[in-house]
Amino acid sequence: QETSETDGSAIASGAETTEAGIPTQEEPAPSSSSETVVDPVVASSEIKANLLSYLNEMTVSAKNNDLLPCGFDCTDLERQVIKDLIASLSTIVSPSNLVTSKPKMSETQAMGEWDLLYTCSHAMLINKSLSGLGRTASTLAQFQSLRMRLFGSKYLGNSEYIEIFGSPEGETAFEVTITGEWYFETKKNAYTGLPAPCLRMELEKVMYGPTTNGADQWSSLGPVKLTDFLFLDEDLMILQGNVNPSALFVYRKI
């Protein structure tokens, strides 16, 4: 009678049975994996928004606490958060990232005027600027901002870095202009392994006040001479040092 007890329990529990009294197998629920697929464009947009929001908060905090902008005085924890956001953004192969999208990224897409939002370049942090003039002890000549201008044509690119120094109150003391030429080189992207352009800078002159020097005399310019593109769209550019991959540069188009 063991069989009948088993059959009876199945029937009593309300389970459906075949004509032979054998409980039927329930069909597995359809897989919901398709529902969890995230659109890379949406994911990229969300991470970009989070990164810009975090950088904006950091900038406001630096200004309110008389700290240098562009991440020069941010904490190790803040640097790690920014690094993780950049890694997440750069890993996504998305049409919104011109570095990983097709057709191949062109020089004209990088042209324009770009303001530095953040860097963790060790050399720039030590020099408190790109030019190195930020190491002065005077509070009236502290680093205030850095603008990168890329212009010219696909075949001949001209570049300018304009670095502004002044007081914490925003009064400009002097400007440093660094001029040269720029072009693309192709190497592998550090995160995706795909071919991606690098930004090569052939810097020529450093000018401030009545002084003009050859850029080859300024070792402080090394961090920007060869950088890899990690991300580029219509208003955000993220570069990584080629020789020193730990150096990151985040620019926003003006």
N, C-alpha and C positions, 0 to 999 in steps of 0.2 A: 504494500500500500504506500510505499515511499513516493512512488511516481505520482499517485493521485494527490498526495499532500502537496507536492511541489506544484502540480498543475493548479490545484485549488488556490494556493497562495498567490499564484500569478493572476488568476481570475479575480480573486478577492481584492487584489491591489488595483484593479481597474486597468491592467495592462492589456493591450490588444493582442489577440492570438490568431494563429492560422486555424484552418479546419481541423488539423491534427492536434490542436491544443497547445502548439508550441508558441511561446511569446515571440512577437515580431520584433525585429531590430529597428530602433529609431534611427532615422536618417540624420547624419551629422549636420549641424547648422552650417550654412554656407560661410566660407572663410571671409573675414572682414579685413584681410590684409590690404585689399584695394582701397579701403576707406582710410588707411593710415598713411598712404603715400602722400608725401608733402611736395607741393609744387616748388621746384628750386627757385623760381622767381620770387614767390611769396616768402620762402625761408630766407633768401638773400636780403629781401627788403626789410624784414623784421630785424635781422641781426644788424644791418646797416643802421637802422633807426636806433637800436639799443646802443650801438657804438657811439653815434653822434650825440645822443642824449647824455651818455656817460662823460664824454669829452667836454660837453658844454657845462655840466655840473662841476667838473674838475677846473675848468677855466674860471667860472664864477667864484669858486672857493679860493683859487689862487689869488684872484684880484681882491677879494674881501680880506685876505690874510697877508697881503703884501708879499706874495710869493711870485716867483718868475713864471711866466706863461709857458705853454707848449710842453708841459710835463717835466720841465727842468727841476721842479721841486716837489714832484708828486711822490707818494709813498711806494714801497715795494709791492704792497697789496694792490694798489691802484694799477701799477704797471702789469701785474699778473692778470688782472681782470681785462685790461686792454689787449694784452697779448692773446688771451683766450678768445676774445671776441674777434680779433683779426684772423686768428687761425680758423675759426668756424666760418667766417665769411669767405676766406680765401680757398677753403677746401671745397666749397660748393661749385660744381660746374654748372653755371647758369648763363642764359643768354643776356642777363643784365650785367654780367661782368665781361667787359670787352677783352680782358686778358685770356679768358677761356672760351669765348664764343667764336663762332665762325660767321663771316670770313675773317681772315687774319687782321688783327689790330693794326691800325695805320698811325703814322706820326701825326697826322692832322687831328686825330682824336685826343691826343695828349696836349695839343697846343692851348694856350690860354694863360691866365694869371691864377696862381695857386697860393693860398695862404697856408702856412704850416700850422696845424692844430696840435700835433703831438710828435715827439721823438723820444727814443730811449737810447740814442747813439751815445756810447760811453765817452767818445771824444768830445762831442758837443756838450755833454753834461759837465765834463771837467772844464771846458773852455767857456761854459755859460753862454755859448753863441756858436755860430758857424765860423765866423772870421777869427775868433779868439780874442776879440777886443772886449768881450763881456767879462773878462777876468779882472777888470779894474776894480779897485776897492771903492770907487766913487759911487754913491747911490744916485748921482745925477746922470749916470751913463750906463744904466742897466739894460739888458736885452729886453726889447718890447715886442718885436715881431719879425717874421721872416717871410718874404714873398718870393716865389719862384715864377719867372716869366719865360715861357717857351713859345717862340714864334719863328717865322721864316717859312720855309717850304718843305716838302717831303724830301728834297734832295740837299737842302742846306738849312740847318736849324741854328738860330741864334738864341742865346740864353742870358738871363740876368737873375741874380739873387739880390734882393734889396733888403738889407737888415737895418732895422731901426733901433736906436738906443735912446734912452731918456730916463726920466724920473718915474717913480712909482705912481705919481699923480698923472702921468700921461704926457708930460712936456717933452717934446723931442729935443735931444741934444745934438745928435748927428746921425747921418746915414752912411752905410757902407754898401757900395755897389760892386758886385762881382760879375764880370762879363765873360762870355766864351761862346762855344758852339756845342751842339748836342746832336745825338743820333741814336738809333736803335741798334742793339746787338741781340741775337737770338740765343737763348740758353733754356735749360729746363726749369719749369716752375718748381719751387721748393716744396709746395704742398701737393700739387696734382701730378707732377712728373711730366707734364705735357710741355711742348715747346712754347716758350713765352719770351717776349722782348725784354731786354734790359735797357736802362737809360744810361747812356755813356755821356759824361760831361768832360769836354776839353776846355778847362777854365784858363783864361788868359790874363785878365787884369783885375786888380783889387784897388778900388778908388774910395777915398774918404777925405773930405775937406780938400785941401790943395795937393794931397799925396796920391800918387799912382805907383803901384808896384806890380811886378810880374806875379801871377798867381802861383807859379812854381815855387816861390819862396815861402808860401803859406801852407805848412803841413796840416794845419787845422781843417783844410778843405777836403781832406781825404775821404770822409764818410759819404760825400755826395758824388764822387767821381764815377762810381759804377754801382747802380742799384737795380734790383730786380722788381718788375711790376708784379704785385700780388692781386691788386684790384683796381679797376678803373671803370667809371661810368660817367655820366654827364656832369657830375659835381663832386665826386670823391675819388681821390687817388691814394693808394697805399703802396709804398715802396719798402724794399728790404735790402739791407746791405749785401752786396755780392761776396765781398771778402769776409765781412763780419755779419752773418745772418741774424745775429741777435739785435742788430740796429734796425729799428722800424721808423718809418716816416709817414705820417698821415697828413694829407693836404686836402683843402676844400677850395673849389673853384669860386672865384668872385665874379 
